[in-house]
Structures are given as C-alpha cells and as structure tokens.
Amino acid sequence: MEVKEQLKSLKPYEPGKPIEQVKEQFGLTKVIKLASNENPYGCSDKVKQAIQEELESLAIYPDGYSAELRKQVAKHVGVKENQLIFGNGSDNIIQILSRSLLSEGFNTVMASPSFSQYRHNAVIENAEIREIELVDGRHNLDKMADSIDSKTKIVWLCNPNNPTGVYISEEELINFLNKVPKDVLVVSDEAYYEYVTAEDYPNSVALLDQFPNLLILRTFSKAYGLAALRVGYGIGNEELIRLIEPAREPFNTNRLGQKAAIAALNDQTFIETCKKLNREGLKQYYDFCEQFGLEYFPSQTNFILIDFQRDADELFQKLLEKGFIVRSGKALGFPTSLRITVGTEEENEALIQTLRELLS
Ligand SMILES: *Cc1c(COP(=O)(O)O)cnc(C)c1O
C-alpha cells in the first residue's frame, strides 16, 4: 500500500502523557497532569446534568447543523447564525479550512513556533509552508505580511500564541489586516480567548464587517473544560462559511458535545471564576520565576512557558518520575523550556516546590 508521499514526513500528534500510564510506569499513586492546557476545575456542574438527560438519545444521529447550539453561540458572540461553523474541536475547523483552500502550488503563512496543526494540515494538502520566526515570543507581523504573495491562501495567527502565551493587540491586528489582500484568508485562533485579561486584546468579531477575509476560531476545550467532548467553532463572513461548509463532515459534532456546550455557555459565572483563579495561578509561577531568575513570557492563557536554561527533556523526565506531567519545550521549538499548564493553587504549589528542589 502506498500512501500519499507527503504523509511519510509526518508523525502522528504526540499528546501529553496519560496519567494512568505514568502511575503504572513509576509506581506512583498520585500524578498531576499540567500538560495539555485543560481546565483544572473541570467543567460547570450544569454540564453534567445536561449530558445525563441526553443519554436517552444515543441511538439517534446528532443534529448535523447544531441548530440549538448555533442559536446560543450566535447570541453569545453577537453574530448571525449563518456566520458560524462547528467542528469536532477547533482542530477540525483547521482541517476543514486547509482542505477547502490549500493545495499544491499554493502557500500558507504561519508563525513558528506556533500551534502544530496549521503546519500538519498544510503538509497533508501539499501546500508550501512559510514559517516566520517569532520575535520574543511574538508574531513578526511585518515579516508575515511581507511573505504573502499571489499564491498565498491562508495566514494563521495564534492569538494568544501556543506555546508562548503572548498576544497580538487590536492595533497590531488591524494594521496587519490592512496589509493583507482581501482574497487571502486570515485565521485568528483564539483558543484561550476566555482567559485573556489584556485590555488591548482585539475584539475580533467587531472587525468581521470590515474584513470579510477574517475567520475566528474558538473552542469549548479550554476554559469551558469540555476537551473530551470535542466542540469548537469558526466565526466568519457568511459567504465564506457557506463556501467551506461542504468540506465539513455531516455529523462532526455529537449529541453530548452539543448539549454540554449549551449548558457550559449558560454558566458564565463558572468561566469568570476560572479566569480569576487562573490569574492567581499565573502569579504563583511569576513569583517563582522571579525568585529563581528564570525567564518566562507573560501569559494571556492558562499555561506558561518558562526557560530553565537546561535540557527540557531531562527536566521533564525528572518531574515525571516525581509525578508531574508537563510539556517539554523540545518538541515545541523551545529546547530549554517547559510549558506548564496552570493548575489549582495546590497543584501549582506542589509543582513549584518540586522544581525548587530540582533546581537547587
Ligand atoms: C488546544 C488548541 C486548539 C484545539 O482545540 P480543540 O478545540 O480541542 O481542537 C486549537 N488551537 C490552539 C492554539 C490550541 O491551543
């Protein structure tokens, strides 16, 4: 069997190590996972009840149009229902966009290091990839704009950026959009939108009328705590959404995910609480970094990238043996850094205590 040539250069996605596997491997009874930017407080209690009720209907296909969820998200975001596309996680929307626009002979522009799936999908579609190095953790928007040509189809902005946690301001985004030709799609991936506190973070939805080539990605996987149920969405110009819809699988969001997302959306108190606790958690790491003279990027997300000035895989392994799963920066383009998800106060304190011991 011969698969497409371009697939041979790709490795399957390497997720954060599962807790059970680490327990077994090192004979540990307790393992703390701060690796995949999941919400340490789980999800709203309202979600559990909503899912329970839905268990009666598992034999019935879900609503492929996500009509009820669509109505609620449209209201929440402040757009028309036909300006939304739903996905099996926002990963799925990245795939749909790549499949709809990219092919051999065309190119796509992205920052590096950034979220892996932009590149991954572009390779599968055989498009040329133009990766523009971050500067101090930030997108180099001037250089990204300069690298656009007549063959460019998609520009990916990860805002805030994974794995640095750094954001693009409204002014920077508008300046950039003004330079991009109208037939080039600009994707603003806002997976950590709910955690952002910076006042000059863009209100990107308000820019859609002026920039019909902008598409925004949001997800229920991070702050809403529904990573397992796979619901993400795109917000864009209605004509663009209409054009890409045929590339979406008919039943790409499931019954439980749709119901859970509706319930989660209706508990904004939970989101506000998580956002506040996340800021306090970040402060724990900032204080630790300052004490130890470690460099880090101020984060607008629920993770922090810290430069430990030593081999990241080795430090990762030492933490693993002590029952902490974090993300080594090595595979993320920062070979001496760890990407740590902000956990509960106790989880952060336990990890910081262990790091103190390892560093001194
Ligand atoms: C986690 C993440 C996603 C994917 O989220 P899903 O909705 O779970 O597929 C997309 N983009 C970025 C930057 C992320 O960090």
The ligand as a Tripos MOL2 file, in Angstrom:
@<TRIPOS>MOLECULE
LIG
   15    15     1     0     0
SMALL
NO_CHARGES

@<TRIPOS>ATOM
      1 C1         -5.9650   23.4740   22.2120 C.3       1 LIG1
      2 C2         -5.8430   24.3050   20.9870 C.ar      1 LIG1
      3 C3         -6.6600   24.1060   19.8640 C.ar      1 LIG1
      4 C4         -7.5050   22.8880   19.6800 C.3       1 LIG1
      5 O1         -8.5590   22.7810   20.4850 O.3       1 LIG1
      6 P1         -9.7260   21.7520   20.2000 P.3       1 LIG1
      7 O2        -10.9210   22.6320   20.1040 O.co2     1 LIG1
      8 O3         -9.7300   20.8550   21.3860 O.co2     1 LIG1
      9 O4         -9.4800   21.0200   18.9250 O.co2     1 LIG1
     10 C5         -6.5590   24.9640   18.8010 C.ar      1 LIG1
     11 N1         -5.6740   25.9670   18.7960 N.ar      1 LIG1
     12 C6         -4.8570   26.1760   19.8300 C.ar      1 LIG1
     13 C7         -3.8840   27.2960   19.7760 C.3       1 LIG1
     14 C8         -4.9000   25.3460   20.9520 C.ar      1 LIG1
     15 O5         -4.0350   25.5390   21.9460 O.3       1 LIG1
@<TRIPOS>BOND
     1     1     2 1
     2     2     3 ar
     3     2    14 ar
     4     3     4 1
     5     3    10 ar
     6     4     5 1
     7     5     6 1
     8     6     7 2
     9     6     8 1
    10     6     9 1
    11    10    11 ar
    12    11    12 ar
    13    12    13 1
    14    12    14 ar
    15    14    15 1
@<TRIPOS>SUBSTRUCTURE
     1 LIG1         1 GROUP 0 **** ****
